[in-house]
Amino acid sequence: MKTYIEKKSFNVYIQSDISKLAYVVKRSRKSNFTLIELLVVIAIIAILAGLLLPALKRARDQAKTITCTSQLKQIGLAFHAYYGDFNRFPAPVDDTNYGGNYTNHGNWHIGLGPYVGFNHFVYGMLPNPLPKLPNVFTCPSANLDIPGISASQNNSIFGYGMNGFLPPEGSNNDQRNISYPQPQRISNGSVMILVSDARFWVLGSDNDLLFLGNPGRFYKYDRIRHTKGLNQVYCDGHVEYKTETQSYSSYLMKGNNYWRGL
């Protein structure tokens, strides 16, 4: 009798385990994705990515535009701090090649260096003192510039250029490069550009009036890099965003009076 009971208990135990195993297998089969379900999930993920990535890019570009605006604001304040100490703005490019004083690095950003944290900046110093790391003189979107102009005009700028037509205005390009502007003679500071998104250190040139129909030539100075627009700080210190149409159309109409704020 005892043996029969033990065998029966054993059979019941085995049957119970088999039932549990069958339940687990059946449930696991139900939880597996079919190929169609997997493809549907992948398609949904692709659609969501397609919707989100452009939005993320726009947000990233907008963040760079805001950073650029902040940097130009700092640069504008640095110009006025320099004016407070020297009663003038720094020259666009005080270089011996144009009849100026320095054989190396006489650009405007050198004069402003001590006012934005680069206390070691000194006119004429070697090597090039401007660090390649992100800094106030480097537009975060400068690498997005549209190419198409000569290498000599492309390789010397970190992202911003100074207006070469600030008073007292020289009679030619060389004199404008080495002239130290006098802010007290600027009567239209709210409409006169001081520094802009640019490829070259100096904004404006008589030679460019020969190429008014060539946007690539114009972009040497006004660079379109922020969602089809650009940032500019004006002589009164405020910063504005201008669309490509506003900027280029105005230049086509006004020529160098565009830089004079007329």
SERO-4910 file (N, C-alpha, C, O; in steps of 0.05 Angstrom, whole numbers):
BEGIN
 pado doro    nc1    nc2    nc3   cac1   cac2   cac3    cc1    cc2    cc3    oc1    oc2    oc3
  Met    A     17    -24      0      0      0      0     18     25      0     12     44    -15
  Lys    A     38     24     16     56     47     18     69     53     -8     73     76    -16
  Thr    A     77     32    -22     91     35    -48     72     47    -68     81     64    -84
  Tyr    A     47     39    -68     27     50    -87     23     79    -83     21     95   -102
  Ile    A     21     87    -57     16    115    -51     40    132    -59     37    154    -70
  Glu    A     64    122    -55     88    137    -63     89    140    -93     96    162   -103
  Lys    A     82    119   -108     83    121   -138     62    141   -147     66    157   -165
  Lys    A     38    141   -134     17    159   -142     25    188   -136     21    206   -152
  Ser    A     38    192   -113     47    219   -106     68    229   -126     68    252   -134
  Phe    A     85    211   -134    107    218   -153     95    225   -180    103    245   -192
  Asn    A     75    209   -189     62    215   -215     48    242   -214     49    258   -233
  Val    A     34    248   -191     21    274   -189     41    296   -189     36    317   -202
  Tyr    A     64    293   -177     85    313   -176     96    318   -204    100    341   -212
  Ile    A    101    296   -219    111    299   -246     91    313   -264     98    331   -279
  Gln    A     66    305   -262     45    318   -278     42    347   -272     38    364   -289
  Ser    A     45    354   -246     44    382   -238     67    399   -251     62    421   -260
  Asp    A     91    387   -250    114    401   -262    111    404   -292    117    425   -303
  Ile    A    101    383   -305     96    385   -334     76    406   -341     79    420   -360
  Ser    A     55    408   -324     35    429   -329     46    457   -326     40    474   -342
  Lys    A     63    460   -306     75    486   -302     94    493   -325     94    516   -334
  Leu    A    109    474   -334    128    478   -356    113    485   -382    121    503   -396
  Ala    A     91    472   -387     74    477   -410     63    505   -409     61    519   -430
  Tyr    A     55    514   -385     44    541   -382     65    562   -388     60    582   -401
  Val    A     89    557   -377    111    576   -382    118    578   -411    122    600   -422
  Val    A    120    555   -425    127    555   -453    105    569   -469    111    585   -488
  Lys    A     80    564   -462     57    576   -476     58    606   -473     53    621   -492
  Arg    A     63    615   -448     64    643   -443     87    657   -457     84    679   -467
  Ser    A    110    644   -457    134    655   -470    129    658   -500    139    677   -513
  Arg    A    115    639   -512    109    641   -540     91    665   -546     94    679   -566
  Lys    A     72    670   -528     54    693   -532     69    719   -529     61    739   -542
  Ser    A     90    721   -513    105    746   -508    124    752   -531    134    775   -532
  Asn    A    131    734   -548    150    739   -570    137    756   -591    113    754   -597
  Phe    A    153    775   -603    143    791   -625    144    775   -651    162    759   -656
  Thr    A    123    779   -666    124    768   -694    140    788   -711    145    810   -702
  Leu    A    148    779   -734    163    796   -753    148    821   -760    159    843   -761
  Ile    A    122    819   -764    106    842   -772    105    862   -749    107    886   -753
  Glu    A    101    851   -724    100    869   -701    127    884   -698    127    908   -692
  Leu    A    149    870   -702    175    882   -700    179    904   -721    190    925   -715
  Leu    A    170    899   -745    172    919   -766    155    943   -760    163    966   -766
  Val    A    132    939   -749    114    961   -741    128    979   -720    127   1003   -722
  Val    A    140    966   -700    155    981   -679    177    997   -691    181   1020   -684
  Ile    A    193    984   -709    215    998   -722    205   1022   -738    217   1044   -738
  Ala    A    183   1019   -752    172   1040   -768    163   1064   -750    167   1087   -757
  Ile    A    151   1058   -728    142   1078   -709    166   1094   -698    166   1118   -696
  Ile    A    187   1079   -691    212   1092   -681    224   1110   -703    232   1132   -696
  Ala    A    224   1101   -728    235   1117   -750    218   1143   -754    230   1164   -758
  Ile    A    192   1141   -752    175   1164   -755    180   1184   -732    182   1208   -737
  Leu    A    182   1174   -708    187   1192   -685    214   1206   -688    217   1229   -681
  Ala    A    234   1190   -697    261   1202   -701    260   1224   -722    273   1245   -720
  Gly    A    245   1218   -744    242   1238   -765    229   1263   -756    235   1285   -766
  Leu    A    211   1261   -736    198   1285   -726    215   1300   -706    215   1324   -704
  Leu    A    230   1284   -690    246   1296   -668    272   1308   -676    280   1329   -667
  Leu    A    287   1295   -695    314   1303   -702    314   1332   -714    331   1348   -706
  Pro    A    296   1339   -732    296   1366   -742    291   1387   -720    303   1408   -719
  Ala    A    273   1379   -701    267   1397   -679    292   1400   -661    298   1422   -652
  Leu    A    307   1379   -657    332   1380   -641    353   1397   -655    367   1412   -642
  Lys    A    354   1394   -682    373   1411   -697    366   1440   -695    384   1457   -692
  Arg    A    340   1446   -698    332   1474   -695    338   1485   -668    347   1508   -665
  Ala    A    334   1469   -648    340   1478   -620    370   1482   -617    378   1501   -604
  Arg    A    386   1464   -629    415   1468   -627    425   1493   -642    442   1507   -632
  Asp    A    413   1497   -666    420   1521   -681    412   1547   -666    426   1567   -666
  Gln    A    388   1546   -654    379   1569   -639    397   1574   -615    402   1598   -608
  Ala    A    406   1553   -602    425   1557   -580    451   1570   -589    461   1588   -575
  Lys    A    461   1563   -612    485   1575   -623    480   1605   -630    497   1622   -625
  Thr    A    456   1610   -641    450   1638   -647    449   1655   -622    458   1678   -622
  Ile    A    437   1644   -601    436   1658   -575    464   1663   -564    470   1684   -553
  Thr    A    481   1642   -566    509   1645   -557    523   1667   -572    538   1683   -561
  Cys    A    520   1667   -599    532   1688   -616    522   1716   -607    538   1734   -606
  Thr    A    496   1718   -602    485   1744   -594    498   1753   -568    505   1777   -565
  Ser    A    501   1735   -549    513   1742   -523    542   1750   -527    551   1769   -514
  Gln    A    557   1736   -545    585   1743   -550    587   1771   -562    605   1787   -555
  Leu    A    570   1777   -582    571   1803   -594    565   1825   -574    575   1847   -575
  Lys    A    546   1819   -556    540   1838   -535    565   1844   -518    571   1867   -511
  Gln    A    580   1823   -511    605   1826   -496    625   1842   -512    639   1860   -500
  Ile    A    627   1837   -538    646   1851   -555    639   1881   -556    656   1898   -555
  Gly    A    612   1887   -559    604   1914   -559    611   1929   -533    620   1952   -533
  Leu    A    607   1915   -510    615   1927   -484    645   1931   -483    654   1951   -471
  Ala    A    660   1913   -494    690   1915   -493    699   1939   -510    717   1953   -502
  Phe    A    686   1944   -533    692   1968   -549    688   1993   -532    705   2011   -533
  His    A    666   1995   -518    661   2019   -502    679   2022   -478    685   2044   -469
  Ala    A    687   1999   -467    707   2000   -445    734   2010   -455    747   2026   -442
  Tyr    A    741   2000   -479    766   2010   -492    764   2040   -497    783   2055   -492
  Tyr    A    741   2049   -506    737   2078   -511    740   2094   -485    751   2116   -485
  Gly    A    730   2082   -463    732   2096   -438    761   2100   -429    767   2120   -416
  Asp    A    778   2082   -437    807   2084   -429    823   2100   -449    842   2114   -441
  Phe    A    816   2099   -475    833   2111   -495    819   2133   -512    832   2144   -530
  Asn    A    794   2138   -506    779   2158   -520    777   2153   -550    776   2171   -566
  Arg    A    777   2127   -557    774   2119   -585    769   2089   -586    772   2075   -566
  Phe    A    760   2079   -609    758   2050   -613    784   2040   -624    800   2055   -636
  Pro    A    790   2014   -621    814   2003   -634    811   2003   -665    788   2002   -675
  Ala    A    833   2005   -679    832   2004   -708    825   1976   -718    830   1957   -704
  Pro    A    812   1974   -741    805   1947   -751    830   1930   -755    831   1908   -745
  Val    A    851   1940   -769    876   1925   -772    899   1945   -774    905   1956   -795
  Asp    A    911   1950   -751    934   1969   -750    959   1953   -757    975   1944   -740
  Asp    A    963   1950   -783    984   1933   -794   1002   1949   -813    993   1966   -827
  Thr    A   1029   1943   -812   1048   1957   -829   1042   1952   -859   1050   1969   -876
  Asn    A   1029   1931   -866   1022   1926   -894   1003   1948   -905   1002   1952   -929
  Tyr    A    989   1961   -887    971   1982   -895    981   2010   -886    966   2030   -888
  Gly    A   1006   2011   -877   1017   2037   -867   1013   2041   -838   1017   2063   -828
  Gly    A   1007   2019   -823   1002   2021   -794   1027   2017   -778   1050   2020   -787
  Asn    A   1023   2009   -752   1045   2008   -733   1057   1981   -727   1079   1979   -717
  Tyr    A   1042   1959   -733   1050   1933   -723   1054   1914   -747   1038   1913   -766
  Thr    A   1075   1898   -745   1080   1878   -766   1065   1853   -761   1061   1837   -780
  Asn    A   1055   1848   -737   1040   1824   -731   1016   1831   -712   1019   1847   -693
  His    A    994   1820   -719    970   1820   -701    964   1848   -690    965   1853   -666
  Gly    A    956   1865   -709    947   1891   -701    916   1893   -703    905   1915   -704
  Asn    A    903   1870   -704    874   1869   -708    859   1880   -683    870   1880   -661
  Trp    A    834   1888   -688    818   1900   -667    814   1882   -643    812   1892   -620
  His    A    813   1856   -647    808   1838   -624    831   1837   -605    828   1831   -581
  Ile    A    855   1844   -614    879   1845   -596    875   1868   -576    880   1864   -552
  Gly    A    866   1891   -586    861   1913   -568    839   1908   -548    840   1918   -525
  Leu    A    820   1892   -555    797   1886   -537    803   1863   -518    788   1859   -499
  Gly    A    824   1848   -523    830   1824   -508    828   1828   -478    815   1812   -464
  Pro    A    842   1848   -467    842   1852   -437    814   1857   -426    810   1854   -402
  Tyr    A    795   1865   -442    769   1871   -433    750   1848   -433    727   1849   -424
  Val    A    759   1825   -444    743   1801   -445    757   1777   -434    751   1754   -439
  Gly    A    778   1782   -417    791   1760   -403    818   1752   -414    831   1734   -403
  Phe    A    826   1764   -437    853   1756   -449    873   1778   -442    880   1794   -459
  Asn    A    882   1778   -418    900   1800   -408    927   1799   -421    942   1819   -420
  His    A    934   1776   -434    960   1774   -446    961   1785   -475    982   1785   -487
  Phe    A    938   1794   -485    938   1804   -512    953   1831   -514    947   1849   -499
  Val    A    973   1832   -532    989   1856   -536    993   1859   -566    999   1839   -580
  Tyr    A    989   1883   -576    993   1888   -605   1020   1879   -614   1040   1885   -601
  Gly    A   1021   1865   -636   1047   1857   -648   1058   1832   -637   1080   1823   -645
  Met    A   1044   1819   -618   1056   1795   -605   1055   1771   -623   1038   1769   -641
  Leu    A   1074   1753   -619   1075   1727   -633   1078   1705   -612   1089   1710   -591
  Pro    A   1068   1681   -618   1051   1674   -642   1023   1686   -639   1017   1701   -621
  Asn    A   1006   1678   -657    978   1687   -656    967   1682   -629    965   1659   -620
  Pro    A    958   1702   -615    949   1699   -587    921   1688   -584    913   1679   -563
  Leu    A    906   1688   -606    878   1680   -603    876   1650   -602    883   1636   -621
  Pro    A    866   1639   -580    864   1610   -578    844   1599   -597    824   1612   -605
  Lys    A    848   1574   -605    830   1561   -624    806   1549   -610    786   1542   -623
  Leu    A    807   1547   -584    784   1537   -569    761   1558   -570    766   1581   -576
  Pro    A    737   1549   -565    714   1568   -565    720   1592   -547    728   1588   -524
  Asn    A    715   1616   -557    719   1640   -541    701   1662   -553    688   1658   -573
  Val    A    701   1685   -540    682   1706   -547    686   1716   -576    668   1727   -588
  Phe    A    710   1713   -587    716   1722   -614    710   1701   -635    715   1705   -659
  Thr    A    700   1678   -627    695   1656   -646    665   1650   -646    653   1641   -627
  Cys    A    652   1656   -669    624   1650   -672    620   1620   -671    633   1605   -686
  Pro    A    601   1609   -655    597   1580   -653    587   1567   -679    589   1543   -682
  Ser    A    577   1584   -698    567   1573   -723    585   1580   -746    577   1578   -769
  Ala    A    610   1589   -741    627   1599   -763    633   1577   -783    637   1583   -807
  Asn    A    634   1552   -774    641   1530   -793    618   1524   -812    620   1506   -829
  Leu    A    595   1537   -809    572   1533   -826    571   1552   -849    552   1552   -865
  Asp    A    591   1569   -851    592   1589   -873    590   1576   -900    600   1554   -905
  Ile    A    577   1590   -918    575   1580   -946    602   1585   -959    611   1608   -960
  Pro    A    615   1564   -970    641   1568   -983    637   1581  -1011    614   1585  -1019
  Gly    A    659   1586  -1024    656   1597  -1051    672   1622  -1056    671   1634  -1077
  Ile    A    688   1631  -1036    705   1654  -1040    734   1645  -1036    739   1623  -1026
  Ser    A    752   1662  -1044    780   1653  -1046    791   1646  -1018    782   1656   -998
  Ala    A    811   1628  -1018    822   1618   -993    834   1641   -977    833   1641   -953
  Ser    A    846   1661   -991    859   1683   -977    838   1699   -960    846   1712   -941
  Gln    A    813   1698   -968    792   1712   -954    779   1694   -933    764   1704   -916
  Asn    A    785   1669   -934    771   1650   -916    788   1642   -892    776   1634   -872
  Asn    A    814   1643   -894    830   1630   -874    839   1647   -851    855   1638   -834
  Ser    A    830   1672   -849    842   1690   -828    821   1699   -808    827   1717   -792
  Ile    A    797   1687   -808    777   1698   -790    765   1676   -773    762   1653   -781
  Phe    A    758   1683   -749    746   1664   -730    716   1667   -729    702   1651   -717
  Gly    A    706   1689   -741    677   1691   -742    665   1719   -742    641   1722   -747
  Tyr    A    680   1739   -735    669   1766   -734    687   1787   -748    712   1783   -750
  Gly    A    675   1808   -758    690   1829   -771    680   1856   -761    657   1860   -754
  Met    A    698   1876   -761    693   1903   -752    687   1921   -776    700   1919   -797
  Asn    A    668   1939   -773    662   1959   -794    686   1976   -799    697   1989   -781
  Gly    A    694   1978   -825    716   1995   -833    708   2023   -840    726   2038   -849
  Phe    A    683   2030   -838    674   2056   -846    665   2074   -823    649   2093   -826
  Leu    A    676   2068   -799    670   2085   -776    686   2111   -778    708   2111   -787
  Pro    A    674   2134   -769    689   2159   -771    711   2161   -751    710   2150   -729
  Pro    A    733   2175   -758    737   2189   -784    745   2169   -806    764   2154   -803
  Glu    A    730   2169   -826    733   2149   -848    757   2156   -865    760   2179   -875
  Gly    A    775   2137   -870    797   2142   -888    788   2144   -916    766   2137   -923
  Ser    A    806   2154   -933    799   2159   -961    801   2134   -979    792   2134  -1001
  Asn    A    814   2113   -968    816   2088   -983    816   2064   -964    816   2068   -939
  Asn    A    817   2040   -975    816   2016   -958    838   2015   -937    833   2009   -914
  Asp    A    863   2021   -946    886   2019   -927    883   2039   -904    887   2032   -881
  Gln    A    874   2063   -910    871   2083   -889    849   2076   -870    850   2081   -846
  Arg    A    828   2063   -881    805   2055   -864    814   2032   -845    806   2031   -822
  Asn    A    832   2014   -855    841   1992   -839    856   2002   -814    853   1990   -792
  Ile    A    872   2023   -817    890   2031   -795    878   2055   -779    891   2064   -760
  Ser    A    855   2064   -786    843   2087   -772    830   2078   -746    816   2058   -745
  Tyr    A    836   2094   -725    823   2089   -699    798   2106   -697    800   2130   -694
  Pro    A    774   2093   -698    749   2108   -698    745   2124   -673    754   2117   -651
  Gln    A    730   2146   -676    724   2164   -654    693   2163   -649    678   2176   -663
  Pro    A    685   2148   -629    656   2144   -624    641   2171   -620    617   2172   -626
  Gln    A    654   2191   -610    641   2217   -605    632   2230   -631    616   2249   -631
  Arg    A    642   2220   -653    635   2231   -679    613   2214   -693    604   2220   -715
  Ile    A    604   2193   -679    582   2176   -690    555   2187   -680    550   2186   -656
  Ser    A    539   2196   -699    513   2207   -691    490   2188   -696    467   2193   -688
  Asn    A    496   2166   -710    475   2146   -716    482   2119   -706    480   2099   -721
  Gly    A    490   2117   -681    499   2092   -669    479   2070   -669    487   2046   -669
  Ser    A    453   2076   -669    433   2055   -668    429   2041   -695    417   2020   -697
  Val    A    440   2053   -717    437   2041   -743    464   2036   -757    465   2025   -779
  Met    A    486   2043   -743    513   2039   -755    525   2013   -743    529   2011   -719
  Ile    A    531   1994   -760    542   1968   -752    570   1972   -740    586   1987   -751
  Leu    A    575   1959   -719    602   1959   -706    617   1933   -713    639   1934   -724
  Val    A    605   1910   -706    616   1884   -712    594   1866   -722    571   1867   -712
  Ser    A    601   1848   -741    581   1830   -753    592   1802   -756    617   1799   -757
  Asp    A    574   1783   -758    583   1757   -768    597   1761   -794    587   1774   -812
  Ala    A    622   1751   -796    638   1758   -820    660   1737   -824    665   1720   -807
  Arg    A    673   1739   -847    696   1722   -854    722   1738   -852    743   1726   -849
  Phe    A    721   1764   -854    745   1780   -855    745   1799   -832    724   1807   -822
  Trp    A    769   1808   -824    771   1825   -800    757   1852   -805    748   1864   -786
  Val    A    757   1861   -830    746   1888   -835    722   1886   -853    722   1871   -873
  Leu    A    701   1901   -846    676   1900   -861    675   1923   -881    679   1946   -874
  Gly    A    671   1917   -907    668   1937   -927    693   1942   -943    715   1940   -932
  Ser    A    690   1948   -968    713   1953   -986    703   1966  -1011    682   1959  -1022
  Asp    A    718   1986  -1021    712   1998  -1046    711   1978  -1069    694   1980  -1087
  Asn    A    729   1959  -1068    731   1939  -1089    705   1922  -1092    698   1914  -1114
  Asp    A    692   1918  -1070    668   1901  -1070    645   1914  -1085    626   1900  -1093
  Leu    A    646   1940  -1089    625   1954  -1104    625   1945  -1133    605   1949  -1148
  Leu    A    647   1933  -1142    649   1922  -1169    635   1895  -1172    632   1885  -1194
  Phe    A    627   1884  -1149    616   1857  -1149    589   1856  -1134    583   1837  -1120
  Leu    A    573   1876  -1138    547   1877  -1124    529   1855  -1131    511   1848  -1115
  Gly    A    532   1843  -1155    515   1821  -1163    525   1794  -1155    513   1773  -1162
  Asn    A    547   1793  -1139    559   1768  -1131    556   1764  -1101    573   1774  -1086
  Pro    A    537   1748  -1092    533   1745  -1063    557   1733  -1050    563   1739  -1027
  Gly    A    572   1716  -1064    596   1704  -1052    616   1725  -1044    630   1722  -1023
  Arg    A    618   1746  -1059    637   1768  -1053    626   1783  -1028    642   1790  -1010
  Phe    A    600   1788  -1028    588   1802  -1005    591   1786   -979    596   1797   -958
  Tyr    A    589   1760   -982    590   1743   -958    618   1742   -946    622   1732   -924
  Lys    A    637   1753   -960    664   1756   -947    661   1773   -922    676   1770   -903
  Tyr    A    641   1790   -922    637   1809   -900    614   1801   -882    617   1796   -858
  Asp    A    590   1801   -894    566   1793   -879    561   1764   -883    552   1755   -904
  Arg    A    566   1747   -862    564   1719   -866    536   1709   -857    528   1714   -834
  Ile    A    523   1695   -874    497   1683   -868    501   1656   -856    508   1637   -870
  Arg    A    497   1653   -830    504   1628   -817    484   1620   -795    486   1597   -785
  His    A    465   1637   -788    446   1630   -767    418   1627   -779    403   1646   -779
  Thr    A    412   1603   -788    385   1598   -799    378   1619   -820    358   1633   -818
  Lys    A    396   1622   -840    392   1641   -862    391   1670   -852    376   1686   -862
  Gly    A    408   1675   -833    410   1702   -823    437   1707   -809    455   1690   -810
  Leu    A    440   1730   -797    465   1737   -784    460   1755   -760    439   1768   -758
  Asn    A    480   1757   -742    478   1775   -719    497   1798   -723    519   1796   -735
  Gln    A    489   1822   -713    506   1846   -715    503   1862   -689    481   1865   -679
  Val    A    525   1872   -679    524   1891   -657    529   1919   -668    547   1923   -685
  Tyr    A    513   1938   -659    514   1965   -669    530   1983   -651    537   1976   -628
  Cys    A    536   2007   -660    554   2025   -645    542   2034   -619    557   2042   -601
  Asp    A    516   2032   -615    504   2039   -590    504   2016   -570    495   2018   -547
  Gly    A    513   1992   -579    516   1968   -562    494   1948   -565    497   1926   -554
  His    A    472   1953   -579    451   1933   -582    457   1914   -604    472   1920   -623
  Val    A    446   1889   -602    451   1868   -621    425   1862   -636    404   1861   -624
  Glu    A    427   1858   -662    404   1851   -678    409   1827   -696    432   1822   -704
  Tyr    A    388   1812   -701    389   1790   -720    377   1800   -746    355   1811   -746
  Lys    A    391   1796   -768    381   1804   -794    379   1779   -812    397   1762   -812
  Thr    A    358   1778   -828    355   1756   -847    373   1762   -871    383   1784   -875
  Glu    A    378   1741   -886    395   1744   -910    383   1765   -929    398   1781   -940
  Thr    A    357   1765   -932    344   1784   -950    348   1812   -940    354   1830   -955
  Gln    A    344   1817   -914    347   1844   -903    375   1854   -906    380   1877   -913
  Ser    A    395   1836   -902    423   1844   -903    432   1849   -931    443   1870   -938
  Tyr    A    429   1829   -948    441   1830   -975    425   1851   -992    438   1866  -1007
  Ser    A    399   1851   -990    384   1870  -1006    391   1899   -999    393   1916  -1016
  Ser    A    395   1904   -973    403   1930   -964    430   1938   -975    434   1961   -983
  Tyr    A    449   1919   -975    475   1925   -986    475   1930  -1016    488   1948  -1025
  Leu    A    459   1915  -1030    456   1919  -1059    446   1947  -1065    454   1960  -1084
  Met    A    427   1956  -1048    415   1982  -1053    433   2005  -1044    433   2026  -1057
  Lys    A    448   2002  -1022    463   2024  -1011    493   2024  -1017    506   2044  -1014
  Gly    A    504   2001  -1025    533   2000  -1028    546   2004  -1002    538   1993   -981
  Asn    A    568   2020  -1001    583   2024   -976    568   2042   -956    576   2044   -933
  Asn    A    547   2055   -965    530   2069   -946    517   2050   -926    508   2058   -905
  Tyr    A    516   2025   -934    506   2004   -916    522   2003   -891    512   2001   -869
  Trp    A    549   2006   -894    567   2006   -871    567   2033   -856    573   2034   -832
  Arg    A    560   2054   -871    560   2080   -858    534   2085   -842    532   2105   -828
  Gly    A    515   2067   -844    490   2070   -830    472   2090   -842    455   2102   -828
  Leu    A    474   2094   -868    458   2114   -882    435   2101   -897    419   2115   -910
***
